Amino acid sequence: MNDSYNPKPIDTTDIELPEELKQLVELLAHNVHDTWAQSRINEGWTWGPTLDGEHKHHPCLVEYDELPESEKDYDRNTSVATMKTILKLGWSIEKL
């Protein structure tokens, strides 16, 4: 472990998502979960009632709708942070 690592994420505290982009949060959160789950499955992980790294079991290898709200919030926060970063960097997001 590198003790000198000092994360410096882009400060997006001044960015508020426009109302029309808030619709995307749940769609992106669902996709974030599916992307994560597909990666784990590709690495040989399967569902298990508890997290078990030795046997590659994970309780969150379920459909997004079956996740505990705390896990959905993690995916939502990732989605919001990504969209805010895109806007902070000067890009726009619009529905075609």
RACORUR-V980570 format. One record per backbone hydrogen bond with DSSP energy under -1.0 kcal/mol. NH is the residue of the N-H (numbers start at 1). CO is the residue of the C=O. If there is no record, write none. Layout:
# RACORUR-V980570
nh->NH co->CO
nh->NH co->CO
This chain:
# RACORUR-V980570
nh->5 co->2
nh->15 co->12
nh->21 co->18
nh->22 co->18
nh->24 co->21
nh->28 co->24
nh->29 co->25
nh->30 co->26
nh->31 co->27
nh->32 co->28
nh->33 co->29
nh->34 co->30
nh->35 co->31
nh->36 co->32
nh->37 co->33
nh->38 co->34
nh->39 co->35
nh->40 co->36
nh->41 co->37
nh->42 co->38
nh->43 co->39
nh->44 co->41
nh->45 co->40
nh->46 co->56
nh->52 co->57
nh->57 co->52
nh->58 co->46
nh->61 co->58
nh->62 co->60
nh->66 co->63
nh->67 co->64
nh->72 co->68
nh->73 co->69
nh->74 co->70
nh->75 co->71
nh->76 co->72
nh->77 co->73
nh->78 co->74
nh->79 co->75
nh->80 co->76
nh->81 co->77
nh->82 co->78
nh->83 co->79
nh->84 co->80
nh->85 co->81
nh->86 co->82
nh->87 co->83
nh->88 co->84
nh->89 co->85
nh->90 co->87
nh->91 co->86
